[in-house]
Amino acid sequence: MNASFVIITTLFLAIIFSSFTTFSSAQRIGSADVLLSEIYIEPADPQPGDPVSIQSIIYNAGIDSTKSVTDVVTVGYFVNGDLLKIAELPNIEPGVKNGILLSSGPVFTATEGNHVITVILNYHDTLSHLTDNSANNIVQRMFSIGDPLPSTALFEIFQEYDSHTKMQDITINGNLSSPDMKFLPNQVKLTIDNSNQHAIPVDQDGSFSFSKSILSSDKIIPVIVTVEENYPLLGSSYTASIYPIQLESDSILSFQIQNPTEFYNFQDSLVIIVIYDELYNEIKKINTANLSPSEKYYDTVLVTLPGETTYIAEVYLDGRFIHAVKTHLKENMISTSSILIPDTSKVQFQVLASNEEPVSGATVFGENFTLTTNENGFTDWVNFLPTVNDNDPYTVTTILANGKIISSDPFFVKYGEQKIIQMVEKE
């Protein structure tokens, strides 16, 4: 079991401002600048069911004590976006030597999975902005409780055919990402055409690279990238291909979905690929439904483009952004970019009348589905891609039997989540 963290962000552009009459402060202009240095959880390796506290390292980077500037300074503790506790900060004298370790006391019960923890100093803004720099008042971390999550790998394969030597020059560049574990020096193993396995050095930032010349073939050559972990049964593997294509003029930008499913693949899903030049001028927009069988496979799409050009490509699956890559295509080059599809989630909708009675026969429309409610007002479950940021929520629209149209509030879907969204007719 492991509990570790990665930095999500340590700087917010704005601080949350609130005004509460509960806190009365005699605010004076001074120079008390509280600084939140680090946060961690206690116990460091909680088991599901354990009470968890949040520990914060705080010091005053100003020249006056906090008490000389204001009577009350508060601290807000958030877990997964929910405000769980507001505490009062004790007086802190200036100087690193006067820093303190502040404990929230037990604020939540450990459950398996990732937990985003945020601590905000000067939560009620009782220290004047003339005395306190709000940019260093917020720290956010992700902690993983329970079994550690495996590393994920994204990589590109570049292949160039040499007509003189009849060889394919292969280069594989990639990056590991892990919320739980440090990278191992030889964590990545590479196998080409089921031959000997190569150990690839991994840098501290997770990047890795490998180059090799292989004899050209008239068949697709499989590539297997294996990521090993310190934990048994936690490793993962990814597949890619070296294509038997001998280009003479144009180049090819290829995309390969890792572990495609019946819900998300290039043959059955709505996939849009937008190609830009490096100045972000759109060159072409490709709907994979219109591609020929030689350009589209179950897990792979091949896009022919002029060589000696830098391209930016964005990939949208069922209307949702899932991947972007910037790459320079040399003449006669094939560049294959791997795409990871996040675990799908499921959503069910319930439609209620203004009197909160269920509405049957209502039609619910989404970006790529149409559902009908049953006698209890429920639709069938439908697969959703998890939302990746706070700027891209889902909304759906419902048409009632009387022709009235209602819409859902914007909603977000977490990885692997199952949730029910209610829509209520307004009077």
One Martini backbone bead per residue (centre of mass of N, CA, C, O) as a GRO file, in nm:
protein
  427
    1MET     BB    1   0.101   0.033   0.016
    2ASN     BB    2   0.026   0.381  -0.089
    3ALA     BB    3   0.126   0.729  -0.016
    4SER     BB    4   0.119   0.988  -0.254
    5PHE     BB    5   0.247   1.270  -0.456
    6VAL     BB    6   0.142   1.541  -0.669
    7ILE     BB    7   0.172   1.822  -0.839
    8ILE     BB    8  -0.067   2.033  -0.967
    9THR     BB    9  -0.072   2.313  -0.797
   10THR     BB   10   0.074   2.634  -0.653
   11LEU     BB   11  -0.100   2.840  -0.836
   12PHE     BB   12  -0.322   3.101  -0.808
   13LEU     BB   13  -0.488   3.378  -0.950
   14ALA     BB   14  -0.699   3.338  -0.716
   15ILE     BB   15  -0.879   3.414  -0.432
   16ILE     BB   16  -1.096   3.342  -0.189
   17PHE     BB   17  -1.375   3.544  -0.120
   18SER     BB   18  -1.501   3.636   0.206
   19SER     BB   19  -1.790   3.731   0.416
   20PHE     BB   20  -1.789   3.730   0.776
   21THR     BB   21  -1.936   3.817   1.081
   22THR     BB   22  -1.791   3.622   1.274
   23PHE     BB   23  -1.538   3.789   1.178
   24SER     BB   24  -1.347   4.015   1.368
   25SER     BB   25  -1.130   4.280   1.248
   26ALA     BB   26  -0.836   4.476   1.317
   27GLN     BB   27  -0.724   4.622   1.048
   28ARG     BB   28  -0.380   4.668   0.952
   29ILE     BB   29  -0.110   4.817   0.830
   30GLY     BB   30   0.158   4.603   0.723
   31SER     BB   31   0.404   4.303   0.726
   32ALA     BB   32   0.233   4.017   0.679
   33ASP     BB   33   0.359   3.705   0.522
   34VAL     BB   34   0.206   3.429   0.462
   35LEU     BB   35   0.350   3.091   0.415
   36LEU     BB   36   0.296   2.799   0.220
   37SER     BB   37   0.513   2.533   0.188
   38GLU     BB   38   0.354   2.260   0.296
   39ILE     BB   39   0.184   1.941   0.246
   40TYR     BB   40   0.038   1.668   0.445
   41ILE     BB   41  -0.031   1.349   0.566
   42GLU     BB   42  -0.205   1.199   0.862
   43PRO     BB   43  -0.109   0.947   0.784
   44ALA     BB   44   0.107   0.859   0.526
   45ASP     BB   45  -0.040   0.544   0.526
   46PRO     BB   46  -0.343   0.508   0.481
   47GLN     BB   47  -0.627   0.332   0.553
   48PRO     BB   48  -0.919   0.235   0.504
   49GLY     BB   49  -1.089   0.428   0.767
   50ASP     BB   50  -0.894   0.634   0.837
   51PRO     BB   51  -0.803   0.905   0.997
   52VAL     BB   52  -0.733   1.235   0.853
   53SER     BB   53  -0.470   1.464   0.838
   54ILE     BB   54  -0.352   1.803   0.789
   55GLN     BB   55  -0.032   1.922   0.713
   56SER     BB   56   0.136   2.242   0.781
   57ILE     BB   57   0.383   2.465   0.651
   58ILE     BB   58   0.449   2.777   0.827
   59TYR     BB   59   0.537   3.119   0.746
   60ASN     BB   60   0.682   3.451   0.797
   61ALA     BB   61   0.790   3.685   0.537
   62GLY     BB   62   0.786   3.927   0.702
   63ILE     BB   63   0.807   4.192   0.976
   64ASP     BB   64   0.535   4.108   1.105
   65SER     BB   65   0.305   4.004   1.292
   66THR     BB   66  -0.011   3.889   1.265
   67LYS     BB   67  -0.131   4.027   1.526
   68SER     BB   68  -0.042   4.327   1.434
   69VAL     BB   69  -0.263   4.323   1.187
   70THR     BB   70  -0.461   4.088   1.303
   71ASP     BB   71  -0.677   3.895   1.488
   72VAL     BB   72  -0.760   3.707   1.228
   73VAL     BB   73  -0.654   3.389   1.083
   74THR     BB   74  -0.740   3.169   0.826
   75VAL     BB   75  -0.810   2.814   0.745
   76GLY     BB   76  -0.860   2.612   0.455
   77TYR     BB   77  -1.012   2.280   0.401
   78PHE     BB   78  -0.976   2.063   0.119
   79VAL     BB   79  -1.165   1.783  -0.038
   80ASN     BB   80  -1.247   1.744  -0.347
   81GLY     BB   81  -1.371   2.059  -0.320
   82ASP     BB   82  -1.441   2.035  -0.014
   83LEU     BB   83  -1.532   2.205   0.266
   84LEU     BB   84  -1.431   2.089   0.600
   85LYS     BB   85  -1.246   2.335   0.724
   86ILE     BB   86  -1.208   2.602   0.973
   87ALA     BB   87  -0.924   2.772   1.095
   88GLU     BB   88  -0.706   2.912   1.332
   89LEU     BB   89  -0.433   3.109   1.335
   90PRO     BB   90  -0.166   3.155   1.486
   91ASN     BB   91   0.073   3.337   1.590
   92ILE     BB   92   0.327   3.479   1.364
   93GLU     BB   93   0.642   3.527   1.344
   94PRO     BB   94   0.898   3.639   1.192
   95GLY     BB   95   1.053   3.396   1.021
   96VAL     BB   96   1.164   3.077   0.976
   97LYS     BB   97   1.219   3.000   1.282
   98ASN     BB   98   0.887   3.065   1.332
   99GLY     BB   99   0.774   2.831   1.223
  100ILE     BB  100   0.497   2.604   1.158
  101LEU     BB  101   0.300   2.316   1.257
  102LEU     BB  102  -0.016   2.247   1.117
  103SER     BB  103  -0.313   2.094   1.233
  104SER     BB  104  -0.642   1.988   1.153
  105GLY     BB  105  -0.711   1.732   1.211
  106PRO     BB  106  -0.958   1.534   1.164
  107VAL     BB  107  -1.135   1.551   0.825
  108PHE     BB  108  -1.109   1.248   0.708
  109THR     BB  109  -1.188   0.943   0.550
  110ALA     BB  110  -1.037   0.688   0.420
  111THR     BB  111  -1.015   0.620   0.069
  112GLU     BB  112  -0.989   0.485  -0.216
  113GLY     BB  113  -0.770   0.677  -0.402
  114ASN     BB  114  -0.785   0.994  -0.523
  115HIS     BB  115  -0.684   1.308  -0.349
  116VAL     BB  116  -0.768   1.645  -0.335
  117ILE     BB  117  -0.566   1.881  -0.159
  118THR     BB  118  -0.654   2.196   0.004
  119VAL     BB  119  -0.478   2.493   0.115
  120ILE     BB  120  -0.591   2.809   0.277
  121LEU     BB  121  -0.473   3.104   0.343
  122ASN     BB  122  -0.643   3.365   0.433
  123TYR     BB  123  -0.950   3.295   0.370
  124HIS     BB  124  -1.089   3.585   0.481
  125ASP     BB  125  -0.905   3.831   0.415
  126THR     BB  126  -0.757   3.982   0.680
  127LEU     BB  127  -0.517   4.032   0.507
  128SER     BB  128  -0.376   4.254   0.344
  129HIS     BB  129  -0.251   4.301   0.019
  130LEU     BB  130  -0.019   4.489   0.140
  131THR     BB  131   0.093   4.234   0.333
  132ASP     BB  132  -0.014   3.992   0.140
  133ASN     BB  133   0.070   3.712  -0.062
  134SER     BB  134  -0.161   3.513  -0.224
  135ALA     BB  135   0.024   3.320  -0.404
  136ASN     BB  136   0.140   3.170  -0.113
  137ASN     BB  137  -0.155   3.045   0.014
  138ILE     BB  138  -0.155   2.793  -0.193
  139VAL     BB  139  -0.200   2.432  -0.173
  140GLN     BB  140  -0.185   2.143  -0.399
  141ARG     BB  141  -0.268   1.790  -0.371
  142MET     BB  142  -0.210   1.446  -0.459
  143PHE     BB  143  -0.348   1.157  -0.306
  144SER     BB  144  -0.283   0.808  -0.258
  145ILE     BB  145  -0.514   0.556  -0.162
  146GLY     BB  146  -0.379   0.258  -0.153
  147ASP     BB  147  -0.322   0.130  -0.428
  148PRO     BB  148  -0.110   0.181  -0.660
  149LEU     BB  149  -0.057   0.341  -0.953
  150PRO     BB  150   0.026   0.313  -1.260
  151SER     BB  151   0.206   0.385  -1.508
  152THR     BB  152   0.218   0.595  -1.791
  153ALA     BB  153   0.242   0.591  -2.161
  154LEU     BB  154   0.383   0.817  -2.400
  155PHE     BB  155   0.438   0.789  -2.763
  156GLU     BB  156   0.672   0.804  -3.039
  157ILE     BB  157   0.707   0.694  -3.384
  158PHE     BB  158   0.989   0.694  -3.601
  159GLN     BB  159   1.001   0.637  -3.962
  160GLU     BB  160   1.276   0.567  -4.198
  161TYR     BB  161   1.348   0.516  -4.534
  162ASP     BB  162   1.625   0.346  -4.691
  163SER     BB  163   1.691   0.282  -5.024
  164HIS     BB  164   1.993   0.185  -5.002
  165THR     BB  165   1.967  -0.019  -4.736
  166LYS     BB  166   1.673  -0.123  -4.663
  167MET     BB  167   1.606   0.058  -4.408
  168GLN     BB  168   1.474   0.125  -4.083
  169ASP     BB  169   1.454   0.419  -3.900
  170ILE     BB  170   1.421   0.409  -3.546
  171THR     BB  171   1.220   0.620  -3.321
  172ILE     BB  172   1.163   0.648  -2.958
  173ASN     BB  173   0.946   0.874  -2.785
  174GLY     BB  174   0.888   0.936  -2.426
  175ASN     BB  175   0.646   0.933  -2.139
  176LEU     BB  176   0.607   0.928  -1.802
  177SER     BB  177   0.326   0.875  -1.568
  178SER     BB  178   0.291   0.945  -1.202
  179PRO     BB  179   0.110   0.965  -0.884
  180ASP     BB  180   0.306   0.753  -0.690
  181MET     BB  181   0.593   0.712  -0.840
  182LYS     BB  182   0.904   0.666  -0.901
  183PHE     BB  183   1.138   0.642  -1.131
  184LEU     BB  184   1.308   0.407  -1.307
  185PRO     BB  185   1.591   0.360  -1.487
  186ASN     BB  186   1.460   0.059  -1.623
  187GLN     BB  187   1.132   0.065  -1.674
  188VAL     BB  188   1.173   0.032  -1.985
  189LYS     BB  189   1.059  -0.196  -2.234
  190LEU     BB  190   1.171  -0.327  -2.564
  191THR     BB  191   0.992  -0.477  -2.845
  192ILE     BB  192   1.091  -0.603  -3.172
  193ASP     BB  193   0.959  -0.852  -3.337
  194ASN     BB  194   1.002  -1.058  -3.095
  195SER     BB  195   1.267  -0.994  -2.981
  196ASN     BB  196   1.478  -0.855  -2.809
  197GLN     BB  197   1.504  -0.695  -2.511
  198HIS     BB  198   1.499  -0.348  -2.421
  199ALA     BB  199   1.659  -0.126  -2.212
  200ILE     BB  200   1.536   0.195  -2.106
  201PRO     BB  201   1.623   0.486  -2.013
  202VAL     BB  202   1.510   0.694  -1.736
  203ASP     BB  203   1.435   0.989  -1.650
  204GLN     BB  204   1.330   1.191  -1.393
  205ASP     BB  205   1.087   1.306  -1.592
  206GLY     BB  206   1.014   1.026  -1.777
  207SER     BB  207   1.198   1.018  -2.010
  208PHE     BB  208   1.244   0.851  -2.338
  209SER     BB  209   1.485   0.674  -2.566
  210PHE     BB  210   1.504   0.516  -2.907
  211SER     BB  211   1.740   0.358  -3.143
  212LYS     BB  212   1.700   0.189  -3.474
  213SER     BB  213   1.800  -0.041  -3.723
  214ILE     BB  214   1.594  -0.206  -3.967
  215LEU     BB  215   1.470  -0.431  -4.163
  216SER     BB  216   1.278  -0.429  -4.413
  217SER     BB  217   0.925  -0.494  -4.459
  218ASP     BB  218   0.606  -0.653  -4.576
  219LYS     BB  219   0.525  -0.612  -4.272
  220ILE     BB  220   0.401  -0.573  -3.973
  221ILE     BB  221   0.573  -0.443  -3.692
  222PRO     BB  222   0.593  -0.513  -3.369
  223VAL     BB  223   0.545  -0.310  -3.069
  224ILE     BB  224   0.665  -0.331  -2.723
  225VAL     BB  225   0.573  -0.149  -2.430
  226THR     BB  226   0.719  -0.184  -2.107
  227VAL     BB  227   0.606  -0.122  -1.768
  228GLU     BB  228   0.768  -0.121  -1.472
  229GLU     BB  229   0.745  -0.220  -1.125
  230ASN     BB  230   0.774  -0.266  -0.772
  231TYR     BB  231   0.497  -0.396  -0.816
  232PRO     BB  232   0.309  -0.653  -0.838
  233LEU     BB  233   0.103  -0.657  -1.121
  234LEU     BB  234   0.155  -0.330  -1.225
  235GLY     BB  235   0.221  -0.349  -1.496
  236SER     BB  236   0.255  -0.232  -1.842
  237SER     BB  237   0.131  -0.235  -2.187
  238TYR     BB  238   0.225  -0.144  -2.531
  239THR     BB  239   0.122  -0.090  -2.866
  240ALA     BB  240   0.276  -0.103  -3.195
  241SER     BB  241   0.386   0.013  -3.530
  242ILE     BB  242   0.560  -0.097  -3.824
  243TYR     BB  243   0.544   0.002  -4.149
  244PRO     BB  244   0.526  -0.118  -4.499
  245ILE     BB  245   0.640   0.184  -4.590
  246GLN     BB  246   0.764   0.348  -4.897
  247LEU     BB  247   0.851   0.660  -4.917
  248GLU     BB  248   0.902   0.941  -5.165
  249SER     BB  249   0.748   1.214  -5.043
  250ASP     BB  250   0.551   1.190  -4.844
  251SER     BB  251   0.390   1.182  -4.529
  252ILE     BB  252   0.302   1.038  -4.198
  253LEU     BB  253   0.029   1.068  -3.970
  254SER     BB  254  -0.013   0.875  -3.677
  255PHE     BB  255  -0.277   0.698  -3.490
  256GLN     BB  256  -0.286   0.519  -3.164
  257ILE     BB  257  -0.486   0.321  -2.980
  258GLN     BB  258  -0.486   0.223  -2.658
  259ASN     BB  259  -0.690  -0.006  -2.581
  260PRO     BB  260  -0.942  -0.063  -2.735
  261THR     BB  261  -1.295  -0.040  -2.760
  262GLU     BB  262  -1.629  -0.073  -2.834
  263PHE     BB  263  -1.660   0.245  -2.779
  264TYR     BB  264  -1.335   0.311  -2.851
  265ASN     BB  265  -1.276   0.369  -3.194
  266PHE     BB  266  -1.216   0.427  -3.537
  267GLN     BB  267  -1.477   0.266  -3.651
  268ASP     BB  268  -1.722   0.342  -3.416
  269SER     BB  269  -1.628   0.632  -3.375
  270LEU     BB  270  -1.625   0.976  -3.328
  271VAL     BB  271  -1.354   1.120  -3.516
  272ILE     BB  272  -1.154   1.417  -3.484
  273ILE     BB  273  -0.898   1.567  -3.693
  274VAL     BB  274  -0.678   1.844  -3.637
  275ILE     BB  275  -0.472   2.033  -3.858
  276TYR     BB  276  -0.175   2.223  -3.800
  277ASP     BB  277   0.031   2.459  -3.793
  278GLU     BB  278   0.269   2.628  -3.593
  279LEU     BB  279   0.050   2.888  -3.612
  280TYR     BB  280  -0.251   2.769  -3.606
  281ASN     BB  281  -0.328   2.685  -3.892
  282GLU     BB  282  -0.564   2.538  -4.065
  283ILE     BB  283  -0.548   2.256  -4.285
  284LYS     BB  284  -0.724   2.007  -4.156
  285LYS     BB  285  -1.032   1.808  -4.139
  286ILE     BB  286  -1.099   1.485  -3.988
  287ASN     BB  287  -1.328   1.230  -4.061
  288THR     BB  288  -1.304   0.895  -4.004
  289ALA     BB  289  -1.567   0.808  -4.160
  290ASN     BB  290  -1.423   0.907  -4.453
  291LEU     BB  291  -1.224   0.690  -4.459
  292SER     BB  292  -1.040   0.457  -4.582
  293PRO     BB  293  -0.932   0.136  -4.523
  294SER     BB  294  -0.619   0.230  -4.565
  295GLU     BB  295  -0.656   0.472  -4.323
  296LYS     BB  296  -0.836   0.265  -4.139
  297TYR     BB  297  -0.853   0.124  -3.820
  298TYR     BB  298  -0.937   0.020  -3.517
  299ASP     BB  299  -0.650   0.178  -3.387
  300THR     BB  300  -0.585   0.332  -3.673
  301VAL     BB  301  -0.448   0.634  -3.830
  302LEU     BB  302  -0.379   0.773  -4.164
  303VAL     BB  303  -0.195   1.077  -4.253
  304THR     BB  304  -0.132   1.263  -4.533
  305LEU     BB  305   0.174   1.465  -4.565
  306PRO     BB  306   0.389   1.694  -4.590
  307GLY     BB  307   0.711   1.743  -4.561
  308GLU     BB  308   0.906   1.950  -4.379
  309THR     BB  309   0.695   1.979  -4.123
  310THR     BB  310   0.513   2.138  -3.872
  311TYR     BB  311   0.276   1.988  -3.645
  312ILE     BB  312  -0.064   2.018  -3.522
  313ALA     BB  313  -0.266   1.790  -3.325
  314GLU     BB  314  -0.618   1.719  -3.281
  315VAL     BB  315  -0.827   1.503  -3.073
  316TYR     BB  316  -1.171   1.390  -3.115
  317LEU     BB  317  -1.408   1.220  -2.899
  318ASP     BB  318  -1.723   1.264  -2.911
  319GLY     BB  319  -1.643   1.590  -2.878
  320ARG     BB  320  -1.376   1.524  -2.715
  321PHE     BB  321  -1.087   1.604  -2.583
  322ILE     BB  322  -0.776   1.374  -2.589
  323HIS     BB  323  -0.548   1.497  -2.799
  324ALA     BB  324  -0.198   1.609  -2.846
  325VAL     BB  325   0.042   1.711  -3.111
  326LYS     BB  326   0.391   1.791  -3.176
  327THR     BB  327   0.547   1.765  -3.506
  328HIS     BB  328   0.821   1.667  -3.718
  329LEU     BB  329   0.816   1.610  -4.064
  330LYS     BB  330   0.987   1.437  -4.260
  331GLU     BB  331   1.090   1.308  -4.529
  332ASN     BB  332   0.957   0.995  -4.547
  333MET     BB  333   0.775   0.995  -4.284
  334ILE     BB  334   0.666   0.815  -3.987
  335SER     BB  335   0.428   0.922  -3.736
  336THR     BB  336   0.349   0.778  -3.415
  337SER     BB  337   0.073   0.837  -3.196
  338SER     BB  338  -0.025   0.785  -2.879
  339ILE     BB  339  -0.347   0.688  -2.725
  340LEU     BB  340  -0.525   0.757  -2.428
  341ILE     BB  341  -0.806   0.610  -2.286
  342PRO     BB  342  -1.011   0.668  -2.055
  343ASP     BB  343  -1.200   0.560  -1.829
  344THR     BB  344  -1.515   0.496  -1.823
  345SER     BB  345  -1.834   0.626  -1.768
  346LYS     BB  346  -2.160   0.650  -1.601
  347VAL     BB  347  -2.493   0.766  -1.705
  348GLN     BB  348  -2.804   0.872  -1.558
  349PHE     BB  349  -3.139   0.978  -1.628
  350GLN     BB  350  -3.381   1.205  -1.468
  351VAL     BB  351  -3.725   1.295  -1.513
  352LEU     BB  352  -3.907   1.576  -1.377
  353ALA     BB  353  -4.157   1.730  -1.265
  354SER     BB  354  -4.261   2.002  -1.084
  355ASN     BB  355  -4.388   1.773  -0.873
  356GLU     BB  356  -4.168   1.526  -0.887
  357GLU     BB  357  -4.266   1.355  -1.110
  358PRO     BB  358  -4.227   1.121  -1.328
  359VAL     BB  359  -4.110   1.113  -1.672
  360SER     BB  360  -4.237   0.973  -1.953
  361GLY     BB  361  -4.113   0.983  -2.286
  362ALA     BB  362  -3.860   1.129  -2.277
  363THR     BB  363  -3.604   1.313  -2.455
  364VAL     BB  364  -3.251   1.255  -2.451
  365PHE     BB  365  -2.980   1.475  -2.533
  366GLY     BB  366  -2.656   1.440  -2.670
  367GLU     BB  367  -2.365   1.436  -2.842
  368ASN     BB  368  -2.413   1.083  -2.896
  369PHE     BB  369  -2.726   1.069  -2.792
  370THR     BB  370  -3.050   0.887  -2.749
  371LEU     BB  371  -3.308   0.900  -2.499
  372THR     BB  372  -3.559   0.720  -2.301
  373THR     BB  373  -3.797   0.732  -2.070
  374ASN     BB  374  -3.948   0.576  -1.823
  375GLU     BB  375  -4.188   0.537  -1.577
  376ASN     BB  376  -3.945   0.657  -1.372
  377GLY     BB  377  -3.763   0.866  -1.557
  378PHE     BB  378  -3.552   0.672  -1.682
  379THR     BB  379  -3.266   0.591  -1.827
  380ASP     BB  380  -3.022   0.460  -1.961
  381TRP     BB  381  -2.713   0.379  -1.960
  382VAL     BB  382  -2.418   0.586  -2.035
  383ASN     BB  383  -2.131   0.659  -2.187
  384PHE     BB  384  -1.846   0.846  -2.048
  385LEU     BB  385  -1.621   1.080  -2.058
  386PRO     BB  386  -1.411   1.222  -1.874
  387THR     BB  387  -1.347   1.507  -1.728
  388VAL     BB  388  -1.049   1.729  -1.747
  389ASN     BB  389  -1.200   2.009  -1.678
  390ASP     BB  390  -1.368   2.308  -1.562
  391ASN     BB  391  -1.429   2.407  -1.884
  392ASP     BB  392  -1.584   2.102  -1.965
  393PRO     BB  393  -1.884   2.043  -1.940
  394TYR     BB  394  -2.185   1.890  -1.923
  395THR     BB  395  -2.485   1.882  -2.135
  396VAL     BB  396  -2.842   1.834  -2.152
  397THR     BB  397  -3.141   1.755  -2.344
  398THR     BB  398  -3.507   1.787  -2.308
  399ILE     BB  399  -3.806   1.639  -2.444
  400LEU     BB  400  -4.123   1.663  -2.395
  401ALA     BB  401  -4.439   1.562  -2.479
  402ASN     BB  402  -4.529   1.886  -2.491
  403GLY     BB  403  -4.240   2.023  -2.611
  404LYS     BB  404  -4.075   2.084  -2.383
  405ILE     BB  405  -3.761   2.241  -2.286
  406ILE     BB  406  -3.485   2.099  -2.108
  407SER     BB  407  -3.197   2.146  -1.894
  408SER     BB  408  -2.911   2.082  -1.764
  409ASP     BB  409  -2.683   2.109  -1.558
  410PRO     BB  410  -2.373   2.133  -1.524
  411PHE     BB  411  -2.144   1.848  -1.554
  412PHE     BB  412  -1.935   1.604  -1.398
  413VAL     BB  413  -1.689   1.336  -1.467
  414LYS     BB  414  -1.539   1.076  -1.332
  415TYR     BB  415  -1.339   0.825  -1.303
  416GLY     BB  416  -1.548   0.546  -1.302
  417GLU     BB  417  -1.817   0.677  -1.276
  418GLN     BB  418  -2.150   0.668  -1.123
  419LYS     BB  419  -2.437   0.866  -1.227
  420ILE     BB  420  -2.716   1.082  -1.145
  421ILE     BB  421  -2.925   1.295  -1.347
  422GLN     BB  422  -3.134   1.560  -1.279
  423MET     BB  423  -3.449   1.679  -1.432
  424VAL     BB  424  -3.649   1.975  -1.382
  425GLU     BB  425  -3.941   2.111  -1.422
  426LYS     BB  426  -4.046   2.423  -1.470
  427GLU     BB  427  -4.316   2.641  -1.393
   0.00000   0.00000   0.00000
